[in-house]
Amino acid sequence: MLKRIMNRREAEERVRRENRLPPGQSLTQKFPVLHYGPTPRYKADLSDWDFRIFGLVEEEKRWSWDQFSELPRTKVVMDIHCVTRWSKFDTEWEGVSLQTLVDEGIVRLKPGANFVVQHCEYGFTTNLPLDVMLLPNVLLATHFDGKPLERDHGYPLRVIIGTFPDRTEEKSAYFWKGGKWLRGLEFRAEDKLGFWEQAGYHNNADPWKEQRFSRF
C-alpha cells in the first residue's frame, strides 16, 4: 500500500511539473463515480434508446443506437478534472465528435446557434457554449479505455470534456459539464443553466481558473 501511495505521489508531481494539474486538484489512479439520482437501465440491444438533435438546426435528427453507431468515430486521449478535486490523466476515449458532425454537414446549424444544452436521463441537463462543444477536446463518448462505458459512468453515451496532455486546447471545463446517459443536444440562441449550474455551480467551470461555484 505504501508503494502505491508513493507511486501516486510521484505521478502527481510529474504532471504538476508538466503543467497538467490544475490548481486545487489531486491525481487519482481510480475512476470515482459521482452523480445525482439513479442509474438508468436499458435493454441489452438498446432498442429502447434513441438520441435527438434539435433546436436551432436545419433538420432535427433522431437516431437509434444502430444509426448512432454508424456515425464517424474519433479517439482522443485527455486529462479529466472533477470539481470534487480529483484529476485523472491520459484517459482514452472513443465516440463521436460534434465538430466532425458539423464539419461533414451531418448536423447543420442555423444562424444564431450559440449554446448547447445536453439533455440526459431523468431530466438532468448541463450547458456549454457552442464554440466549446465544437472543440476537439469534447466528445460524445461511447467507450473508455477500449471498452464500452460502464453503467455508472454513463453507458451507453455521455459527453466528455477534458484537457489534452500537451495543453494545446486551452478551453476546458470540470467533468460535470459532460452529462452522463446523454439522450439529446439542444442548440439555442441564449444560454440556459443546467441542473448543477442552477444549484450554484459556476457556469463556465474552467478548472484552470478554479471556477467551482458562483453563489457560495
C-alpha positions as CSV (number, residue, x, y, z in Angstrom):
1,M,0.0,0.0,0.0
2,L,2.9,2.4,0.8
3,K,4.4,1.7,-2.6
4,R,1.1,2.5,-4.3
5,I,0.9,5.8,-2.4
6,M,4.4,6.7,-3.3
7,N,3.8,5.9,-7.0
8,R,0.7,8.1,-6.9
9,R,2.7,11.0,-5.4
10,E,5.5,10.6,-7.9
11,A,2.9,10.6,-10.8
12,E,1.2,13.7,-9.3
13,E,4.5,15.5,-9.0
14,R,5.3,14.7,-12.7
15,V,2.0,16.1,-14.1
16,R,2.4,19.1,-11.9
17,R,5.9,19.8,-13.4
18,E,4.3,19.3,-16.8
19,N,1.7,22.0,-16.0
20,R,-1.1,19.4,-16.4
21,L,-2.5,19.6,-12.8
22,P,-5.0,22.4,-12.3
23,P,-4.9,24.4,-9.0
24,G,-6.6,22.7,-6.1
25,Q,-6.6,19.2,-7.8
26,S,-5.1,15.9,-6.8
27,L,-4.2,13.0,-9.0
28,T,-6.3,9.8,-8.7
29,Q,-5.5,6.4,-10.1
30,K,-9.1,5.3,-9.7
31,F,-12.2,6.5,-11.5
32,P,-14.5,7.8,-8.9
33,V,-18.3,7.5,-9.5
34,L,-20.3,10.7,-8.8
35,H,-23.7,11.6,-9.9
36,Y,-27.1,12.7,-8.6
37,G,-30.0,10.3,-8.9
38,P,-30.4,6.7,-10.1
39,T,-28.5,4.8,-12.7
40,P,-30.7,4.0,-15.8
41,R,-31.1,0.5,-17.2
42,Y,-31.6,-0.2,-20.9
43,K,-32.5,-3.3,-22.9
44,A,-29.5,-5.4,-23.9
45,D,-29.9,-4.5,-27.6
46,L,-30.6,-0.8,-26.7
47,S,-33.8,-1.0,-28.7
48,D,-35.4,1.4,-26.2
49,W,-32.7,4.1,-26.7
50,D,-32.5,7.0,-29.1
51,F,-30.6,10.2,-29.5
52,R,-32.0,13.5,-30.6
53,I,-30.6,16.7,-32.2
54,F,-33.0,19.6,-32.0
55,G,-33.4,23.4,-31.6
56,L,-31.6,25.8,-33.9
57,V,-30.7,23.2,-36.6
58,E,-31.7,23.0,-40.2
59,E,-33.1,19.4,-39.7
60,E,-33.9,17.7,-36.5
61,K,-32.4,14.3,-36.1
62,R,-33.4,11.2,-34.1
63,W,-31.0,8.3,-34.3
64,S,-31.4,4.8,-32.9
65,W,-28.4,3.2,-31.3
66,D,-27.6,1.3,-34.5
67,Q,-27.8,4.6,-36.5
68,F,-25.7,6.5,-34.0
69,S,-23.1,3.7,-34.1
70,E,-22.7,4.3,-37.8
71,L,-21.6,7.9,-37.4
72,P,-17.9,8.9,-37.9
73,R,-15.8,7.7,-34.9
74,T,-13.0,9.6,-33.1
75,K,-10.5,8.6,-30.4
76,V,-8.8,11.1,-28.0
77,V,-6.5,10.9,-25.0
78,M,-7.2,13.6,-22.4
79,D,-6.8,14.6,-18.8
80,I,-10.1,15.0,-16.9
81,H,-10.7,17.1,-13.9
82,C,-13.6,16.8,-11.4
83,V,-15.0,19.8,-9.4
84,T,-14.6,17.5,-6.3
85,R,-10.8,18.0,-6.7
86,W,-9.7,14.8,-8.4
87,S,-7.9,14.6,-11.8
88,K,-7.3,11.6,-13.9
89,F,-4.6,11.6,-16.6
90,D,-4.0,10.1,-20.0
91,T,-7.6,8.7,-20.3
92,E,-8.5,7.2,-23.6
93,W,-12.0,7.8,-25.1
94,E,-13.8,6.9,-28.3
95,G,-17.0,8.2,-29.7
96,V,-18.5,10.9,-32.0
97,S,-17.2,14.4,-32.3
98,L,-19.8,17.1,-32.7
99,Q,-17.1,19.1,-34.6
100,T,-17.0,16.3,-37.1
101,L,-20.7,16.1,-37.5
102,V,-20.9,19.8,-38.2
103,D,-17.9,19.9,-40.5
104,E,-19.3,17.0,-42.6
105,G,-22.8,18.5,-42.8
106,I,-24.4,15.7,-40.8
107,V,-25.6,18.3,-38.3
108,R,-26.4,21.7,-40.0
109,L,-26.8,24.6,-37.5
110,K,-29.0,27.6,-38.1
111,P,-27.5,31.1,-37.7
112,G,-27.8,32.3,-34.1
113,A,-27.0,28.9,-32.5
114,N,-24.6,29.9,-29.7
115,F,-25.2,27.4,-26.9
116,V,-25.8,23.7,-26.4
117,V,-27.9,22.1,-23.7
118,Q,-27.2,18.4,-23.0
119,H,-30.3,16.5,-22.2
120,C,-29.8,13.4,-20.2
121,E,-31.9,10.7,-18.5
122,Y,-34.3,11.8,-15.7
123,G,-34.3,15.4,-16.9
124,F,-30.7,16.1,-16.0
125,T,-29.2,18.9,-18.1
126,T,-25.9,20.8,-18.4
127,N,-24.9,23.5,-20.7
128,L,-21.9,24.7,-22.7
129,P,-21.2,27.4,-25.3
130,L,-21.4,26.1,-28.9
131,D,-17.7,27.1,-29.5
132,V,-16.7,24.9,-26.7
133,M,-18.8,21.9,-27.8
134,L,-17.2,22.1,-31.2
135,L,-13.7,21.8,-29.8
136,P,-11.7,18.6,-30.4
137,N,-11.4,18.0,-26.6
138,V,-15.2,17.4,-26.4
139,L,-16.6,14.1,-27.4
140,L,-19.9,12.2,-27.4
141,A,-18.2,9.2,-25.8
142,T,-19.3,5.5,-26.1
143,H,-16.0,3.9,-25.0
144,F,-13.4,4.3,-22.2
145,D,-10.1,2.6,-22.3
146,G,-11.1,0.5,-25.3
147,K,-14.3,-0.8,-23.7
148,P,-17.9,0.3,-23.7
149,L,-18.8,2.7,-20.9
150,E,-19.8,1.2,-17.7
151,R,-23.3,1.9,-16.5
152,D,-22.1,4.1,-13.6
153,H,-20.0,6.1,-16.0
154,G,-22.8,6.9,-18.4
155,Y,-23.4,3.9,-20.6
156,P,-24.2,3.9,-23.5
157,L,-23.4,7.6,-24.2
158,R,-22.0,10.6,-22.4
159,V,-20.3,13.9,-23.1
160,I,-16.6,14.1,-22.2
161,I,-14.7,17.3,-21.9
162,G,-11.1,17.3,-20.9
163,T,-7.6,18.8,-21.5
164,F,-5.1,17.4,-24.0
165,P,-1.8,16.4,-22.2
166,D,0.1,19.0,-24.2
167,R,-2.4,21.7,-23.3
168,T,-2.9,22.6,-27.0
169,E,-6.6,23.3,-26.4
170,E,-6.9,25.9,-23.6
171,K,-10.7,25.9,-23.3
172,S,-11.9,23.2,-21.0
173,A,-14.3,22.6,-18.1
174,Y,-14.8,20.5,-15.0
175,F,-16.1,16.9,-15.6
176,W,-19.7,17.6,-14.6
177,K,-20.1,19.7,-17.8
178,G,-20.1,16.4,-19.7
179,G,-23.5,14.8,-19.0
180,K,-23.9,11.0,-18.4
181,W,-26.6,9.0,-20.1
182,L,-27.0,11.5,-22.8
183,R,-30.2,11.5,-24.9
184,G,-30.1,14.7,-26.8
185,L,-28.4,18.0,-27.7
186,E,-30.5,21.2,-27.9
187,F,-29.0,24.1,-29.9
188,R,-30.0,27.5,-28.6
189,A,-29.5,31.2,-29.2
190,E,-29.4,32.0,-25.5
191,D,-27.8,30.1,-22.7
192,K,-29.9,28.1,-20.2
193,L,-28.4,26.9,-16.9
194,G,-28.4,23.2,-16.3
195,F,-29.0,21.2,-13.1
196,W,-25.8,21.9,-11.2
197,E,-25.5,25.4,-12.6
198,Q,-28.9,26.3,-11.2
199,A,-27.7,24.9,-7.9
200,G,-24.8,27.4,-7.7
201,Y,-22.0,25.7,-9.6
202,H,-20.1,28.0,-11.9
203,N,-21.5,28.3,-15.4
204,N,-18.0,28.4,-17.1
205,A,-16.4,25.8,-14.9
206,D,-12.8,26.4,-16.1
207,P,-10.6,24.1,-13.9
208,W,-7.5,26.3,-14.6
209,K,-9.3,29.3,-13.0
210,E,-10.9,27.1,-10.2
211,Q,-14.4,28.2,-11.3
212,R,-16.1,25.8,-9.0
213,F,-19.0,27.8,-7.6
214,S,-20.8,31.0,-8.5
215,R,-23.0,31.7,-5.4
216,F,-21.2,30.4,-2.4
